[in-house]
């Protein structure tokens, strides 16, 4: 494991036995502020404490601003060590962006951010399965920093799960792979749920502390927070436009890859509504970037352990040409019509797609298409893809248009 350290704090970590995870959100912030009122009463020796903030690279501006205005002064006053750490690359390398007992600002992002992964892959976060985005940007980064700083010494780690999230603490305990680690869940012990945490911060600072999550998160819809999420986007149309481009690219390469599963973010904004027009204008501005013509192939196999279920899909994306959206669209339409392939045209935003082979309902199946979309997606293919494609294609799976 390598690490880069832009700051030159050079602080000693001898004796650290408590690590506090601070995600900038309501729960972990409420714990830290309350604890700092009387650290000894909460069993905390600040001289032996490390507060760790793992940067995802896409935090909402108000969340960062509140943390800087209200929490950093408390950390400076009590000389609490704050380490802001990020992933340095897709490989497990970490970059310590700031390491100080007098922190002045919340770092926005590190050398690598979750956005980079999704933009380059032409995908959006998935609601099903493990939260790999959180694991990559936070869990693995935090574990790597702790391993580097504490070695094999025993330590306690405070997680800001509130009293409404007891199951999360149980999963955290079960998932821990470090025998020297003891998970600590003070908000659960205090009986503080989300509402009490929000009330405490409001009474202390006079602001409504907003939830911490990435602007392109897929979970607001499942958390019942979609309305608040859309209001946040309306307040920051430039952020909303960027996220809409990410989703539009994802849906271009795979019509089923909407941000909210069966629902798309774009569908939530109405051009006839005055409050939505700045968001859609920002989205259209994002689409003025260069575009590319992509060749996309996808294999949907059967699962090895259960032939009645779908296995993990395999995908190949090749960027064939880069240019203006309109010129690439005309080119694709001409070629598709020459070969008799059907053409789908998004007249409003410019995408052109033609299907060479469509997936079938019965597994295994394949699909193949050519499509125009913003140019940010990189070529990507798993090593065994061509072999698997040849095997599946030779069996005639997938319906040719």
C-alpha positions as CSV (number, residue, x, y, z in Angstrom):
1,X,0.0,0.0,0.0
2,X,1.3,3.4,-1.0
3,X,0.3,6.8,0.4
4,X,0.8,10.4,-0.6
5,X,0.6,13.2,1.9
6,X,0.0,16.7,0.5
7,X,0.0,18.2,4.0
8,X,3.2,18.5,6.0
9,X,1.7,18.1,9.4
10,X,4.1,15.3,10.5
11,X,2.1,14.7,13.6
12,X,3.0,11.8,15.9
13,X,0.3,9.1,16.3
14,X,1.9,7.3,19.2
15,X,-0.8,6.3,21.8
16,X,-3.8,6.7,19.5
17,X,-6.5,4.3,20.8
18,X,-9.7,5.9,19.6
19,X,-10.7,6.5,16.0
20,X,-13.9,8.5,15.2
21,X,-15.5,8.2,11.8
22,X,-16.8,11.6,10.8
23,X,-18.9,11.6,7.6
24,X,-19.9,15.3,8.1
25,X,-23.6,14.3,8.3
26,X,-26.2,14.7,11.0
27,X,-25.4,11.7,13.2
28,X,-21.6,11.6,13.4
29,X,-21.6,15.4,13.8
30,X,-24.1,15.3,16.6
31,X,-22.0,12.8,18.4
32,X,-18.8,14.8,18.0
33,X,-20.3,18.1,19.1
34,X,-22.0,16.5,22.2
35,X,-18.8,14.6,23.1
36,X,-16.7,17.7,22.9
37,X,-18.8,19.4,25.6
38,X,-17.2,17.0,28.1
39,X,-14.9,14.4,26.6
40,X,-13.9,12.8,29.9
41,X,-17.6,12.1,30.7
42,X,-17.8,10.2,27.4
43,X,-14.6,8.2,28.1
44,X,-12.6,10.1,25.5
45,X,-9.0,11.3,25.8
46,X,-8.6,13.8,23.0
47,X,-4.8,13.5,23.0
48,X,-5.2,9.8,22.1
49,X,-8.0,10.4,19.6
50,X,-8.0,10.5,15.8
51,X,-11.0,11.9,13.9
52,X,-11.1,10.5,10.3
53,X,-13.0,12.0,7.4
54,X,-13.0,9.9,4.2
55,X,-13.5,12.0,1.1
56,X,-15.9,10.7,-1.5
57,X,-15.2,13.7,-3.7
58,X,-18.8,14.7,-4.1
59,X,-20.2,16.1,-0.9
60,X,-22.9,18.8,-1.0
61,X,-21.6,22.4,-0.6
62,X,-23.9,23.2,2.4
63,X,-22.7,20.2,4.3
64,X,-19.1,21.1,3.8
65,X,-19.8,24.7,4.7
66,X,-21.6,23.9,7.9
67,X,-18.8,21.5,9.0
68,X,-16.2,24.3,8.4
69,X,-18.2,27.0,10.1
70,X,-19.4,25.1,13.2
71,X,-17.3,22.0,13.8
72,X,-13.8,22.9,12.7
73,X,-13.6,25.7,15.3
74,X,-14.4,23.2,18.0
75,X,-11.8,20.8,16.8
76,X,-9.2,23.6,16.7
77,X,-10.3,24.8,20.2
78,X,-9.8,21.3,21.6
79,X,-6.8,20.5,19.4
80,X,-8.4,17.4,18.1
81,X,-6.4,15.7,15.3
82,X,-8.4,15.5,12.1
83,X,-7.2,13.4,9.2
84,X,-8.9,13.9,5.8
85,X,-8.1,10.9,3.6
86,X,-9.1,9.9,0.1
87,X,-8.4,7.1,-2.3
88,X,-5.4,8.0,-4.5
89,X,-6.4,5.7,-7.4
90,X,-8.6,2.8,-8.3
91,X,-6.0,0.6,-6.7
92,X,-5.9,0.7,-2.9
93,X,-3.6,3.6,-2.5
94,X,-4.5,6.4,0.0
95,X,-3.8,10.1,-0.1
96,X,-3.8,12.0,3.2
97,X,-5.1,15.4,2.1
98,X,-4.9,17.1,5.4
99,X,-3.6,16.0,8.9
100,X,-3.9,18.7,11.5
101,X,-5.0,19.7,15.0
102,X,-5.8,23.2,13.6
103,X,-7.9,22.3,10.4
104,X,-9.0,25.3,8.4
105,X,-11.2,23.7,5.8
106,X,-12.9,20.5,4.6
107,X,-11.1,19.2,1.5
108,X,-13.5,18.8,-1.4
109,X,-11.9,15.8,-3.1
110,X,-8.7,13.7,-3.5
111,X,-6.8,12.4,-6.5
112,X,-9.6,9.8,-7.1
113,X,-13.3,10.2,-6.5
114,X,-16.3,8.0,-6.9
115,X,-17.5,10.3,-9.7
116,X,-14.4,9.4,-11.7
117,X,-15.3,5.7,-11.6
118,X,-18.9,6.1,-12.7
119,X,-18.1,8.7,-15.3
120,X,-15.3,6.6,-16.9
121,X,-17.5,3.5,-16.7
122,X,-20.6,5.1,-18.2
123,X,-22.6,3.8,-15.2
124,X,-24.5,5.0,-12.1
125,X,-24.6,3.5,-8.6
126,X,-26.7,0.4,-8.2
127,X,-29.3,0.0,-5.5
128,X,-29.1,-3.8,-5.3
129,X,-26.5,-5.7,-3.4
130,X,-23.6,-4.3,-1.3
131,X,-23.0,-0.5,-1.2
132,X,-19.7,-0.9,-3.1
133,X,-19.5,2.8,-3.6
134,X,-19.3,3.4,0.2
135,X,-16.9,0.4,0.6
136,X,-14.5,1.7,-2.1
137,X,-14.5,5.4,-1.0
138,X,-14.8,5.0,2.8
139,X,-14.5,1.6,4.2
140,X,-11.4,0.4,2.4
141,X,-9.8,3.9,2.7
142,X,-10.4,4.1,6.4
143,X,-9.1,0.6,7.0
144,X,-6.0,1.4,5.1
145,X,-5.3,4.5,7.1
146,X,-5.9,2.8,10.4
147,X,-3.6,-0.1,9.4
148,X,-0.9,2.4,8.5
149,X,-1.2,4.6,11.6
150,X,-2.0,2.1,14.3
151,X,-0.4,-1.1,13.1
152,X,-1.5,-4.0,15.2
153,X,-2.4,-2.0,18.3
154,X,-5.9,-2.4,19.8
155,X,-8.3,0.5,19.2
156,X,-11.9,1.6,19.5
157,X,-13.7,3.0,16.5
158,X,-16.7,5.2,16.9
159,X,-19.4,4.8,14.2
160,X,-22.2,7.4,14.0
161,X,-25.1,5.0,13.6
162,X,-28.1,6.5,15.4
163,X,-30.6,4.6,17.5
164,X,-32.9,4.0,14.5
165,X,-30.0,2.0,12.9
166,X,-29.3,-0.8,15.4
167,X,-29.1,-3.3,12.6
168,X,-26.2,-1.3,11.0
169,X,-24.1,-1.7,14.1
170,X,-24.7,-5.5,14.1
171,X,-23.6,-5.6,10.4
172,X,-20.6,-3.5,11.2
173,X,-19.5,-5.9,14.0
174,X,-20.0,-8.9,11.7
175,X,-18.1,-7.3,8.8
176,X,-15.1,-6.2,10.9
177,X,-12.0,-8.1,9.9
178,X,-9.5,-6.5,12.3
179,X,-9.2,-8.5,15.6
180,X,-7.8,-5.4,17.3
181,X,-10.9,-3.3,16.6
182,X,-13.8,-2.7,18.9
183,X,-16.8,-1.0,17.3
184,X,-18.4,1.7,19.5
185,X,-21.9,3.0,18.8
186,X,-22.6,5.9,21.3
187,X,-25.7,7.3,19.7
188,X,-27.4,3.9,20.0
189,X,-26.3,3.7,23.6
190,X,-27.7,7.2,24.2
191,X,-31.0,6.3,22.5
192,X,-30.5,9.2,20.0
193,X,-32.4,8.7,16.8
194,X,-32.1,10.9,13.7
195,X,-34.7,13.4,14.9
196,X,-32.9,13.9,18.2
197,X,-29.6,14.4,16.4
198,X,-31.2,17.0,14.1
199,X,-32.8,18.8,17.0
200,X,-29.6,18.9,19.0
201,X,-27.6,20.4,16.1
202,X,-30.4,23.0,15.4
203,X,-30.5,24.1,19.0
204,X,-26.7,24.3,19.2
205,X,-26.1,26.1,15.9
206,X,-29.4,27.4,14.6
207,X,-29.2,25.6,11.2
208,X,-30.9,22.6,9.7
209,X,-28.0,20.1,9.2
210,X,-28.5,18.4,5.9
211,X,-27.9,14.7,5.3
212,X,-24.5,13.8,3.9
213,X,-24.4,11.8,0.7
214,X,-23.1,12.1,-2.8
215,X,-25.0,14.2,-5.3
216,X,-25.4,11.2,-7.6
217,X,-26.5,8.8,-4.9
218,X,-29.2,6.3,-5.9
219,X,-30.6,5.8,-2.4
220,X,-32.8,9.0,-1.8
221,X,-35.7,7.3,-3.6
222,X,-35.5,4.2,-1.3
223,X,-35.0,6.3,1.8
224,X,-38.1,8.3,1.2
225,X,-36.1,11.4,0.7
226,X,-36.6,12.0,-3.0
227,X,-38.5,15.3,-2.6
228,X,-35.7,16.8,-0.4
229,X,-33.1,15.5,-2.9
230,X,-34.8,17.2,-5.8
231,X,-35.1,20.5,-3.9
232,X,-31.3,20.3,-3.2
233,X,-30.8,19.8,-6.9
234,X,-33.0,22.8,-7.7
235,X,-30.9,24.9,-5.3
236,X,-27.7,23.8,-7.2
237,X,-28.7,23.5,-10.9
238,X,-25.0,23.2,-11.9
239,X,-24.6,20.1,-9.8
240,X,-28.0,18.7,-11.0
241,X,-27.0,19.2,-14.6
242,X,-23.8,17.3,-14.1
243,X,-25.6,14.4,-12.5
244,X,-28.2,14.3,-15.2
245,X,-25.4,14.0,-17.8
246,X,-24.0,11.1,-15.9
247,X,-27.3,9.3,-15.9
248,X,-28.0,10.2,-19.5
249,X,-24.8,8.6,-20.5
250,X,-25.5,5.5,-18.5
251,X,-29.0,5.2,-20.0
252,X,-27.6,5.7,-23.5
253,X,-25.3,2.7,-23.1
254,X,-27.9,0.7,-21.2
255,X,-31.6,1.8,-21.3
256,X,-32.2,-0.1,-18.0
257,X,-29.4,1.7,-16.1
258,X,-31.4,4.6,-14.6
259,X,-30.3,6.3,-11.4
260,X,-33.3,5.1,-9.4
261,X,-33.7,1.7,-10.8
262,X,-37.0,1.8,-12.8
263,X,-37.2,5.6,-12.4
264,X,-34.8,8.1,-13.8
265,X,-33.6,11.4,-12.3
266,X,-34.4,13.2,-15.6
267,X,-38.0,12.1,-15.4
268,X,-38.4,14.1,-12.1
269,X,-37.9,17.5,-13.8
270,X,-40.6,19.1,-15.8
271,X,-39.6,21.7,-18.4
272,X,-43.0,23.3,-17.9
273,X,-42.2,24.0,-14.2
274,X,-40.3,27.3,-13.6
275,X,-38.2,25.8,-10.7
276,X,-37.0,23.0,-12.9
277,X,-36.0,25.0,-16.0
278,X,-32.6,26.1,-14.6
279,X,-31.8,22.4,-13.9
280,X,-32.7,21.3,-17.4
281,X,-30.8,24.3,-18.8
282,X,-27.7,23.3,-16.9
283,X,-28.1,19.7,-18.2
284,X,-28.3,20.9,-21.8
285,X,-25.2,23.0,-21.2
286,X,-23.4,19.8,-19.9
287,X,-24.4,18.1,-23.2
288,X,-22.4,20.7,-25.3
289,X,-19.3,18.7,-24.5
290,X,-17.7,16.5,-27.2
291,X,-19.6,13.3,-27.8
292,X,-18.5,9.8,-28.9
293,X,-19.9,6.9,-30.9
294,X,-19.8,3.8,-28.8
295,X,-19.9,0.1,-29.7
296,X,-21.5,-1.7,-26.7
297,X,-21.8,-5.5,-26.3
298,X,-23.3,-7.1,-23.2
299,X,-23.5,-10.7,-22.1
300,X,-26.2,-11.7,-19.6
301,X,-25.2,-15.3,-18.5
302,X,-26.9,-17.7,-16.2
303,X,-25.5,-18.0,-12.6
304,X,-23.2,-20.9,-12.2
305,X,-24.7,-21.9,-8.8
306,X,-28.3,-21.5,-9.9
307,X,-29.2,-21.8,-13.6
308,X,-32.6,-20.2,-13.0
309,X,-31.0,-16.9,-12.1
310,X,-28.9,-14.4,-14.0
311,X,-25.2,-14.3,-13.4
312,X,-23.0,-11.2,-13.3
313,X,-23.3,-9.4,-16.6
314,X,-20.2,-8.8,-18.7
315,X,-19.8,-5.7,-20.9
316,X,-17.5,-4.4,-23.6
317,X,-17.5,-0.7,-24.4
318,X,-15.4,0.7,-27.3
319,X,-15.2,4.4,-28.2
320,X,-15.2,4.4,-32.0
321,X,-15.2,8.1,-32.9
322,X,-15.3,11.4,-31.0
323,X,-16.9,14.5,-32.4
324,X,-20.0,16.7,-32.3
325,X,-23.2,15.1,-31.2
326,X,-25.1,16.1,-34.4
327,X,-22.4,14.9,-36.8
328,X,-22.0,11.6,-35.0
329,X,-25.7,11.1,-34.9
330,X,-26.0,11.6,-38.7
331,X,-23.2,9.2,-39.3
332,X,-24.8,6.5,-37.2
333,X,-28.2,6.9,-38.8
334,X,-26.7,6.6,-42.3
335,X,-24.8,3.4,-41.4
336,X,-27.8,1.9,-39.6
337,X,-30.2,2.6,-42.4
338,X,-27.7,1.1,-44.9
339,X,-27.7,-2.2,-42.9
340,X,-31.4,-2.1,-42.1
341,X,-31.0,-1.6,-38.4
342,X,-33.7,0.3,-36.6
343,X,-32.7,3.7,-35.3
344,X,-33.9,5.4,-32.0
345,X,-33.4,9.2,-31.9
346,X,-33.8,11.4,-28.8
347,X,-34.8,14.6,-30.6
348,X,-34.7,16.7,-27.5
349,X,-31.2,15.9,-26.2
350,X,-29.5,14.4,-29.2
351,X,-28.8,10.7,-28.6
352,X,-28.9,8.3,-31.5
353,X,-29.0,4.5,-30.9
354,X,-29.2,1.5,-33.1
355,X,-29.6,-2.1,-32.0
356,X,-27.6,-4.8,-33.8
357,X,-28.8,-7.5,-31.5
358,X,-31.4,-7.2,-28.7
359,X,-31.5,-9.2,-25.5
360,X,-34.1,-11.9,-25.2
361,X,-36.2,-12.8,-22.1
362,X,-34.6,-16.3,-21.7
363,X,-31.1,-16.6,-20.3
364,X,-28.4,-16.7,-21.4
365,X,-28.6,-13.8,-23.8
366,X,-26.6,-11.0,-25.4
367,X,-27.1,-7.6,-26.8
368,X,-25.2,-5.3,-29.1
369,X,-25.7,-1.7,-30.0
370,X,-24.1,1.4,-31.4
371,X,-25.0,4.7,-29.6
372,X,-23.9,8.3,-29.4
373,X,-23.4,9.9,-25.9
374,X,-21.0,12.3,-24.1
375,X,-17.4,11.3,-24.6
376,X,-16.3,10.6,-21.0
377,X,-16.7,6.8,-21.1
378,X,-13.4,4.9,-21.5
379,X,-12.9,1.6,-23.4
380,X,-13.4,-1.2,-21.0
381,X,-13.6,-5.0,-21.3
382,X,-13.1,-7.9,-18.9
383,X,-10.2,-10.1,-20.0
384,X,-12.3,-13.1,-20.9
385,X,-15.0,-11.1,-22.7
386,X,-14.2,-12.0,-26.3
387,X,-14.0,-15.7,-25.5
388,X,-17.4,-15.5,-23.7
389,X,-18.9,-13.4,-26.5
390,X,-17.9,-15.9,-29.1
391,X,-19.3,-18.8,-27.1
392,X,-22.6,-17.1,-26.4
393,X,-23.0,-15.6,-29.9
394,X,-22.3,-19.0,-31.6
395,X,-25.3,-20.4,-29.7
396,X,-27.5,-17.8,-31.4
397,X,-28.6,-16.1,-28.2
398,X,-29.9,-12.6,-28.6
399,X,-32.4,-11.4,-31.2
400,X,-30.9,-9.8,-34.4
401,X,-32.7,-6.8,-35.7
